[in-house]
Amino acid sequence: MKPKHILILDDEREICFLLAALLDQMGYKTECAHNLDDGIQILSHSAPFDLVFLDLNLPDGLGYKIVPNIKEQNHNAKVVMISAHDSLLKKIKSETEGVDQFLTKPFSRHNITQVLEELNV
């Protein structure tokens, strides 16, 4: 069975590295990007993604603005919005379509496993 493909879009390189290492260890195929432009490039040139971990605040804009791009290019992709700012996540949650889960930083391995199970990825 082909491994699920996950994009991690976060400007904190340590978050990308640690999350990718965890997901790789769990049998997923991962790619990382650190800004919106790189994320959009990867989305348009890579194999379809099953899941995108998307940071809310990125150096070149707000992550939720590319949710329509993600859904357009990867119809079945799930999107998990991540941020250290719980209050911003709550605001975005009420205003944004297409985001399947919200996750507050810092998160644990258990949190990630729970999200993967809930989204059936």
N, C-alpha and C positions, 0 to 999 in steps of 0.2 A: 504494500500500500504506500502510495506517495505521501511524504510528510506534508503537513499543513504549512502554508507559507505566511509568515508574519512580518509586517513592517513596524519598526519602532521609530517613531519620529519625535525626538526629544533633543533639546539643545544641551542638556547635561550629559556629557560623554560618559560619565561614570554610570548614570542610570541606563543608558543604551547598552553599555558593555555588560553590566550585571544582569539586566533583563534578558539580553541576547544569550548570555552564558547559561542562565537558568532554562530558558526555552529550548536552546540547543540540546542541553542535557536531557530534557524531557522528550526529545525526538522531533522538534519542530525545526523548520528551515527559517532563518531570520535574516533580515536586512535592516540596516540602520541609516537614518538621515538626521541631520542636526538643524535643518531650517526648512522652511516651506518650499523654496525653490528646488532644493535637492530632493525633497519628498515628492514633489510633483513629477520631477524627472524620473525617479525610480518607479513611481506608480505607472507612468506611461511607457516605460521601456522594460519592465520586468514581467515575469510570469504573474498571473493573477494572484492576489493576496486573499487569504481567508480571514485575516484579522489585522487591524491596524491599531497599535497603541499610539495615541496622538496627544502630545503635550498641548495644553491650552496656550501658554505663552512661549512664543518662539521669537528669535531675533528679528525676523522679517515679517512678523504679523501674528495674528491669532489663529491657532490651529483649527478651530471649528469652521473657519471660512473655507477649508478645502474638503469638508465632509461631502458636499455635492460632487466634487471631482472623484473622490474615493468611490462613492456609490455608482457614479456613471461608468467608471472604468472597471469596477469590480462589483458587479451587481449583488453578489451574495456575501460580500465582505462585511464583517462585523467591525464596529468602531468603538474603541474604549478611550474616552477622554480622560487624561490624567493631569493633575495639578496639585501643587502644594497649598493652593488657596481654596479651601472647602466652600467658602461663601461665593466665590466666583463660579465654581462648578455648579452650585445650586442655581445660580442665576442663568447660566448657560443651559442647564438642564431644562429649564422652563421655556427657553427661547429657541432651542436648536432641534431640528428634526434630523434623524439619521444616526444619532449617537445611541449605541445600544447599551453601554454601561459607562459609569463614572467611577473613577478611582482616585482617592486622595493620597498624595505622597506624604510621608514615606509609606510604602506598602511592603508587605511580607510575601514570602513564598506562598503561604497559605492564601493570601488575598488573590494572588495571580492564579493559583490552582482553582480557587472558587470561581473566578471570572471565566476561566476556560471551560469549566464544567457547566456553568449557567448558560454560556453562549454555545455550548456543544461544539467547541473547536478542539 
